[in-house]
């Protein structure tokens, strides 16, 4: 695989320098308290609007949801589609990079279900 063709993540070198194993880097991408949950909901129901997403994750504040959506977009895990309507309509969809995490998040979900009960 030609690594020159793979899009880098923002601050990738900074993210990588703190870890000596390969699991540390992906945890900086999906490992915040909310980021994996937001991505999971977008992967399961897309396109999804902000209000629908907020209803699916009732304990998250608007500020954190907006901030994490921006971070997911910066990392090219989701794309934000803006429709020029009145009122403005915005939808979120996973990118191919975001979709590549679906199996991983599914396994994490299954693991959680097994050990939460």
N, CA and C atoms as an extended XYZ file, in Angstrom:
351
Properties=species:S:1:pos:R:3:atomname:S:1:resname:S:1:resid:I:1 pbc="F F F"
N         0.850       -1.177        0.000 N   UNK     1
C         0.000        0.000        0.000 CA  UNK     1
C         0.889        1.232        0.000 C   UNK     1
N         0.547        2.203       -0.823 N   UNK     2
C         1.308        3.437       -0.917 CA  UNK     2
C         0.869        4.377        0.192 C   UNK     2
N         1.708        4.528        1.221 N   UNK     3
C         1.326        5.365        2.367 CA  UNK     3
C         1.257        6.838        2.007 C   UNK     3
N         1.848        7.234        0.875 N   UNK     4
C         1.744        8.614        0.434 CA  UNK     4
C         0.320        8.982        0.046 C   UNK     4
N        -0.505        7.997       -0.268 N   UNK     5
C        -1.878        8.234       -0.683 CA  UNK     5
C        -2.839        8.286        0.508 C   UNK     5
N        -2.399        7.875        1.676 N   UNK     6
C        -3.271        7.855        2.848 CA  UNK     6
C        -3.278        9.243        3.483 C   UNK     6
N        -4.477        9.773        3.645 N   UNK     7
C        -4.632       11.094        4.243 CA  UNK     7
C        -4.224       11.052        5.708 C   UNK     7
N        -3.424       12.009        6.122 N   UNK     8
C        -2.973       12.089        7.508 CA  UNK     8
C        -4.066       12.697        8.377 C   UNK     8
N        -4.019       12.374        9.657 N   UNK     9
C        -4.919       12.967       10.635 CA  UNK     9
C        -4.314       14.279       11.110 C   UNK     9
N        -5.134       15.240       11.520 N   UNK    10
C        -4.585       16.460       12.118 CA  UNK    10
C        -3.744       16.100       13.348 C   UNK    10
N        -2.617       16.742       13.508 N   UNK    11
C        -1.711       16.534       14.653 CA  UNK    11
C        -1.280       15.075       14.790 C   UNK    11
N        -1.142       14.366       13.684 N   UNK    12
C        -0.831       12.940       13.746 CA  UNK    12
C         0.495       12.671       14.459 C   UNK    12
N         1.532       13.415       14.139 N   UNK    13
C         2.839       13.173       14.780 CA  UNK    13
C         2.749       13.381       16.287 C   UNK    13
N         2.043       14.439       16.710 N   UNK    14
C         1.869       14.706       18.146 CA  UNK    14
C         1.096       13.569       18.805 C   UNK    14
N         0.048       13.077       18.136 N   UNK    15
C        -0.763       11.991       18.686 CA  UNK    15
C         0.050       10.709       18.821 C   UNK    15
N         0.927       10.456       17.855 N   UNK    16
C         1.675        9.204       17.841 CA  UNK    16
C         2.840        9.190       18.826 C   UNK    16
N         3.420       10.331       19.112 N   UNK    17
C         4.665       10.353       19.877 CA  UNK    17
C         4.518        9.849       21.311 C   UNK    17
N         3.309        9.921       21.870 N   UNK    18
C         3.114        9.506       23.252 CA  UNK    18
C         2.946        8.006       23.436 C   UNK    18
N         2.897        7.261       22.348 N   UNK    19
C         2.597        5.837       22.455 CA  UNK    19
C         3.669        4.984       21.803 C   UNK    19
N         3.995        3.877       22.435 N   UNK    20
C         4.944        2.931       21.877 CA  UNK    20
C         4.230        1.738       21.250 C   UNK    20
N         2.906        1.664       21.407 N   UNK    21
C         2.144        0.575       20.790 CA  UNK    21
C         1.107        1.181       19.846 C   UNK    21
N         0.648        0.371       18.919 N   UNK    22
C        -0.244        0.892       17.878 CA  UNK    22
C        -1.677        1.141       18.346 C   UNK    22
N        -2.061        0.730       19.531 N   UNK    23
C        -3.435        0.986       19.989 CA  UNK    23
C        -3.603        2.416       20.511 C   UNK    23
N        -2.537        3.042       20.919 N   UNK    24
C        -2.627        4.398       21.461 CA  UNK    24
C        -3.124        5.417       20.453 C   UNK    24
N        -2.621        5.329       19.221 N   UNK    25
C        -3.028        6.299       18.200 CA  UNK    25
C        -4.521        6.236       17.905 C   UNK    25
N        -5.088        5.046       17.599 N   UNK    26
C        -6.529        5.044       17.330 CA  UNK    26
C        -7.362        5.490       18.534 C   UNK    26
N        -6.866        5.265       19.733 N   UNK    27
C        -7.628        5.716       20.897 CA  UNK    27
C        -7.671        7.237       20.966 C   UNK    27
N        -6.667        7.927       20.414 N   UNK    28
C        -6.747        9.391       20.364 CA  UNK    28
C        -7.783        9.847       19.353 C   UNK    28
N        -8.086        8.995       18.380 N   UNK    29
C        -9.068        9.343       17.353 CA  UNK    29
C       -10.488        9.064       17.839 C   UNK    29
N       -10.744        7.914       18.469 N   UNK    30
C       -12.110        7.562       18.877 CA  UNK    30
C       -12.289        7.471       20.383 C   UNK    30
N       -11.248        7.753       21.146 N   UNK    31
C       -11.264        7.428       22.554 CA  UNK    31
C       -11.782        8.453       23.528 C   UNK    31
N       -12.368        9.560       23.054 N   UNK    32
C       -12.927       10.489       24.036 CA  UNK    32
C       -14.194        9.879       24.625 C   UNK    32
N       -14.703       10.486       25.652 N   UNK    33
C       -15.891        9.950       26.311 CA  UNK    33
C       -17.070        9.815       25.337 C   UNK    33
N       -17.217       10.749       24.404 N   UNK    34
C       -18.386       10.791       23.546 CA  UNK    34
C       -18.138       10.443       22.087 C   UNK    34
N       -16.922       10.593       21.604 N   UNK    35
C       -16.655       10.508       20.163 CA  UNK    35
C       -17.094        9.182       19.543 C   UNK    35
N       -16.769        8.066       20.159 N   UNK    36
C       -17.150        6.758       19.607 CA  UNK    36
C       -18.671        6.591       19.613 C   UNK    36
N       -19.327        7.126       20.634 N   UNK    37
C       -20.785        7.026       20.730 CA  UNK    37
C       -21.448        7.832       19.613 C   UNK    37
N       -20.958        9.029       19.381 N   UNK    38
C       -21.495        9.870       18.306 CA  UNK    38
C       -21.296        9.185       16.960 C   UNK    38
N       -20.085        8.702       16.723 N   UNK    39
C       -19.789        8.030       15.461 CA  UNK    39
C       -20.665        6.790       15.291 C   UNK    39
N       -20.866        6.051       16.366 N   UNK    40
C       -21.721        4.857       16.335 CA  UNK    40
C       -23.136        5.213       15.861 C   UNK    40
N       -23.704        6.279       16.419 N   UNK    41
C       -25.058        6.684       16.035 CA  UNK    41
C       -25.110        7.164       14.581 C   UNK    41
N       -24.078        7.853       14.141 N   UNK    42
C       -24.037        8.306       12.744 CA  UNK    42
C       -23.919        7.102       11.809 C   UNK    42
N       -23.106        6.115       12.196 N   UNK    43
C       -22.950        4.917       11.373 CA  UNK    43
C       -24.250        4.118       11.279 C   UNK    43
N       -25.018        4.099       12.343 N   UNK    44
C       -26.243        3.302       12.384 CA  UNK    44
C       -27.436        3.992       11.727 C   UNK    44
N       -27.438        5.312       11.669 N   UNK    45
C       -28.578        6.047       11.121 CA  UNK    45
C       -28.074        7.234       10.313 C   UNK    45
N       -27.721        6.999        9.076 N   UNK    46
C       -27.272        8.139        8.277 CA  UNK    46
C       -28.047        8.215        6.971 C   UNK    46
N       -28.251        9.427        6.486 N   UNK    47
C       -27.820       10.685        7.098 CA  UNK    47
C       -28.660       10.988        8.341 C   UNK    47
N       -28.046       11.703        9.263 N   UNK    48
C       -28.733       12.043       10.521 CA  UNK    48
C       -28.556       13.534       10.778 C   UNK    48
N       -29.621       14.140       11.253 N   UNK    49
C       -29.580       15.566       11.570 CA  UNK    49
C       -29.165       15.763       13.022 C   UNK    49
N       -28.731       16.978       13.324 N   UNK    50
C       -28.230       17.302       14.660 CA  UNK    50
C       -29.257       16.969       15.738 C   UNK    50
N       -30.510       17.383       15.532 N   UNK    51
C       -31.554       17.155       16.536 CA  UNK    51
C       -31.788       15.675       16.808 C   UNK    51
N       -31.772       14.863       15.753 N   UNK    52
C       -31.948       13.417       15.910 CA  UNK    52
C       -30.784       12.824       16.700 C   UNK    52
N       -29.591       13.304       16.382 N   UNK    53
C       -28.394       12.832       17.073 CA  UNK    53
C       -28.454       13.198       18.549 C   UNK    53
N       -28.868       14.414       18.843 N   UNK    54
C       -28.975       14.872       20.236 CA  UNK    54
C       -30.000       14.026       20.997 C   UNK    54
N       -31.109       13.676       20.352 N   UNK    55
C       -32.126       12.844       21.003 CA  UNK    55
C       -31.600       11.438       21.273 C   UNK    55
N       -30.732       10.932       20.401 N   UNK    56
C       -30.188        9.576       20.602 CA  UNK    56
C       -29.159        9.530       21.728 C   UNK    56
N       -28.578       10.690       22.062 N   UNK    57
C       -27.559       10.752       23.127 CA  UNK    57
C       -28.001       11.831       24.108 C   UNK    57
N       -29.036       11.559       24.918 N   UNK    58
C       -29.640       12.611       25.738 CA  UNK    58
C       -28.726       13.212       26.802 C   UNK    58
N       -27.725       12.500       27.267 N   UNK    59
C       -26.879       13.023       28.345 CA  UNK    59
C       -25.742       13.921       27.875 C   UNK    59
N       -25.599       14.099       26.575 N   UNK    60
C       -24.518       14.946       26.070 CA  UNK    60
C       -25.016       16.389       25.964 C   UNK    60
N       -24.160       17.336       26.299 N   UNK    61
C       -24.545       18.746       26.190 CA  UNK    61
C       -24.413       19.195       24.733 C   UNK    61
N       -25.109       20.270       24.394 N   UNK    62
C       -25.021       20.802       23.035 CA  UNK    62
C       -23.590       21.227       22.717 C   UNK    62
N       -22.933       21.821       23.690 N   UNK    63
C       -21.559       22.291       23.476 CA  UNK    63
C       -20.628       21.117       23.136 C   UNK    63
N       -20.694       20.059       23.903 N   UNK    64
C       -19.818       18.903       23.671 CA  UNK    64
C       -20.172       18.212       22.362 C   UNK    64
N       -21.467       18.068       22.071 N   UNK    65
C       -21.867       17.437       20.818 CA  UNK    65
C       -21.331       18.228       19.632 C   UNK    65
N       -21.496       19.530       19.652 N   UNK    66
C       -20.990       20.371       18.557 CA  UNK    66
C       -19.476       20.262       18.430 C   UNK    66
N       -18.784       20.294       19.562 N   UNK    67
C       -17.327       20.212       19.570 CA  UNK    67
C       -16.841       18.865       19.014 C   UNK    67
N       -17.466       17.786       19.453 N   UNK    68
C       -17.049       16.466       18.992 CA  UNK    68
C       -17.394       16.238       17.521 C   UNK    68
N       -18.518       16.776       17.061 N   UNK    69
C       -18.838       16.686       15.636 CA  UNK    69
C       -17.776       17.393       14.804 C   UNK    69
N       -17.315       18.550       15.272 N   UNK    70
C       -16.237       19.266       14.563 CA  UNK    70
C       -14.961       18.437       14.550 C   UNK    70
N       -14.635       17.803       15.680 N   UNK    71
C       -13.427       16.970       15.744 CA  UNK    71
C       -13.528       15.757       14.829 C   UNK    71
N       -14.696       15.118       14.801 N   UNK    72
C       -14.889       13.979       13.903 CA  UNK    72
C       -14.771       14.404       12.445 C   UNK    72
N       -15.253       15.596       12.149 N   UNK    73
C       -15.143       16.119       10.787 CA  UNK    73
C       -13.683       16.445       10.455 C   UNK    73
N       -12.959       17.045       11.395 N   UNK    74
C       -11.535       17.338       11.182 CA  UNK    74
C       -10.718       16.076       10.926 C   UNK    74
N       -11.086       14.991       11.596 N   UNK    75
C       -10.389       13.715       11.414 CA  UNK    75
C       -10.911       12.937       10.203 C   UNK    75
N       -11.796       13.557        9.441 N   UNK    76
C       -12.366       12.952        8.230 CA  UNK    76
C       -13.096       11.641        8.521 C   UNK    76
N       -13.731       11.552        9.686 N   UNK    77
C       -14.530       10.381       10.021 CA  UNK    77
C       -15.997       10.595        9.659 C   UNK    77
N       -16.409       11.853        9.612 N   UNK    78
C       -17.766       12.187        9.181 CA  UNK    78
C       -17.682       13.364        8.229 C   UNK    78
N       -18.761       13.542        7.463 N   UNK    79
C       -18.873       14.750        6.654 CA  UNK    79
C       -20.174       15.445        7.009 C   UNK    79
N       -20.113       16.734        6.956 N   UNK    80
C       -21.250       17.592        7.290 CA  UNK    80
C       -21.802       18.129        5.982 C   UNK    80
N       -23.071       17.877        5.749 N   UNK    81
C       -23.703       18.320        4.514 CA  UNK    81
C       -24.682       19.432        4.871 C   UNK    81
N       -24.482       20.593        4.271 N   UNK    82
C       -25.313       21.761        4.551 CA  UNK    82
C       -26.215       21.996        3.343 C   UNK    82
N       -27.515       22.088        3.592 N   UNK    83
C       -28.484       22.371        2.540 CA  UNK    83
C       -28.893       23.829        2.640 C   UNK    83
N       -28.909       24.512        1.509 N   UNK    84
C       -29.254       25.937        1.465 CA  UNK    84
C       -30.766       26.103        1.477 C   UNK    84
N       -31.349       25.849        2.619 N   UNK    85
C       -32.788       26.023        2.792 CA  UNK    85
C       -33.025       26.982        3.945 C   UNK    85
N       -34.262       27.400        4.082 N   UNK    86
C       -34.617       28.242        5.221 CA  UNK    86
C       -35.680       27.500        6.005 C   UNK    86
N       -35.440       27.145        7.257 N   UNK    87
C       -34.170       27.275        7.975 CA  UNK    87
C       -33.121       26.314        7.417 C   UNK    87
N       -31.841       26.611        7.690 N   UNK    88
C       -30.776       25.758        7.163 CA  UNK    88
C       -30.908       24.320        7.673 C   UNK    88
N       -30.575       23.385        6.826 N   UNK    89
C       -30.647       21.971        7.184 CA  UNK    89
C       -29.232       21.403        7.090 C   UNK    89
N       -28.815       20.698        8.150 N   UNK    90
C       -27.485       20.091        8.188 CA  UNK    90
C       -27.648       18.613        8.498 C   UNK    90
N       -26.935       17.774        7.760 N   UNK    91
C       -26.933       16.343        8.010 CA  UNK    91
C       -25.501       15.867        8.148 C   UNK    91
N       -25.345       14.766        8.870 N   UNK    92
C       -24.028       14.159        9.079 CA  UNK    92
C       -24.040       12.750        8.526 C   UNK    92
N       -22.946       12.396        7.859 N   UNK    93
C       -22.778       11.058        7.286 CA  UNK    93
C       -21.354       10.595        7.556 C   UNK    93
N       -21.155        9.291        7.683 N   UNK    94
C       -19.786        8.810        7.841 CA  UNK    94
C       -19.042        8.865        6.509 C   UNK    94
N       -17.756        9.100        6.573 N   UNK    95
C       -16.904        9.004        5.393 CA  UNK    95
C       -16.459        7.554        5.268 C   UNK    95
N       -15.717        7.248        4.237 N   UNK    96
C       -15.170        5.892        4.110 CA  UNK    96
C       -14.263        5.569        5.292 C   UNK    96
N       -13.504        6.565        5.745 N   UNK    97
C       -12.637        6.363        6.908 CA  UNK    97
C       -13.475        6.055        8.141 C   UNK    97
N       -14.569        6.776        8.323 N   UNK    98
C       -15.457        6.535        9.449 CA  UNK    98
C       -16.102        5.164        9.358 C   UNK    98
N       -16.533        4.786        8.153 N   UNK    99
C       -17.146        3.472        7.949 CA  UNK    99
C       -16.163        2.342        8.254 C   UNK    99
N       -14.870        2.605        8.063 N   UNK   100
C       -13.874        1.565        8.333 CA  UNK   100
C       -13.795        1.213        9.819 C   UNK   100
N       -14.372        2.044       10.682 N   UNK   101
C       -14.382        1.789       12.125 CA  UNK   101
C       -15.634        1.045       12.586 C   UNK   101
N       -16.573        0.798       11.683 N   UNK   102
C       -17.850        0.200       12.091 CA  UNK   102
C       -17.671       -1.166       12.747 C   UNK   102
N       -16.876       -2.041       12.176 N   UNK   103
C       -16.675       -3.369       12.771 CA  UNK   103
C       -16.022       -3.276       14.148 C   UNK   103
N       -15.090       -2.365       14.287 N   UNK   104
C       -14.401       -2.187       15.571 CA  UNK   104
C       -15.389       -1.701       16.628 C   UNK   104
N       -16.199       -0.708       16.272 N   UNK   105
C       -17.182       -0.180       17.218 CA  UNK   105
C       -18.258       -1.214       17.529 C   UNK   105
N       -18.619       -2.025       16.551 N   UNK   106
C       -19.589       -3.098       16.791 CA  UNK   106
C       -19.044       -4.087       17.813 C   UNK   106
N       -17.782       -4.472       17.665 N   UNK   107
C       -17.163       -5.394       18.622 CA  UNK   107
C       -17.083       -4.779       20.012 C   UNK   107
N       -16.768       -3.487       20.089 N   UNK   108
C       -16.750       -2.806       21.389 CA  UNK   108
C       -18.143       -2.797       22.012 C   UNK   108
N       -19.157       -2.587       21.190 N   UNK   109
C       -20.543       -2.591       21.673 CA  UNK   109
C       -20.918       -3.972       22.212 C   UNK   109
N       -20.583       -5.009       21.473 N   UNK   110
C       -20.884       -6.374       21.911 CA  UNK   110
C       -20.151       -6.709       23.205 C   UNK   110
N       -18.891       -6.295       23.310 N   UNK   111
C       -18.113       -6.521       24.520 CA  UNK   111
C       -18.774       -5.811       25.695 C   UNK   111
N       -19.205       -4.563       25.453 N   UNK   112
C       -19.877       -3.789       26.508 CA  UNK   112
C       -21.160       -4.452       26.973 C   UNK   112
N       -21.971       -4.931       26.016 N   UNK   113
C       -23.220       -5.605       26.377 CA  UNK   113
C       -22.937       -6.840       27.228 C   UNK   113
N       -21.895       -7.557       26.870 N   UNK   114
C       -21.564       -8.791       27.591 CA  UNK   114
C       -21.166       -8.494       29.041 C   UNK   114
N       -20.373       -7.473       29.248 N   UNK   115
C       -19.844       -7.221       30.580 CA  UNK   115
C       -20.608       -6.190       31.388 C   UNK   115
N       -21.590       -5.503       30.783 N   UNK   116
C       -22.417       -4.564       31.546 CA  UNK   116
C       -23.484       -5.300       32.348 C   UNK   116
N       -23.934       -6.417       31.847 N   UNK   117
C       -25.030       -7.160       32.507 CA  UNK   117
C       -24.568       -7.932       33.716 C   UNK   117
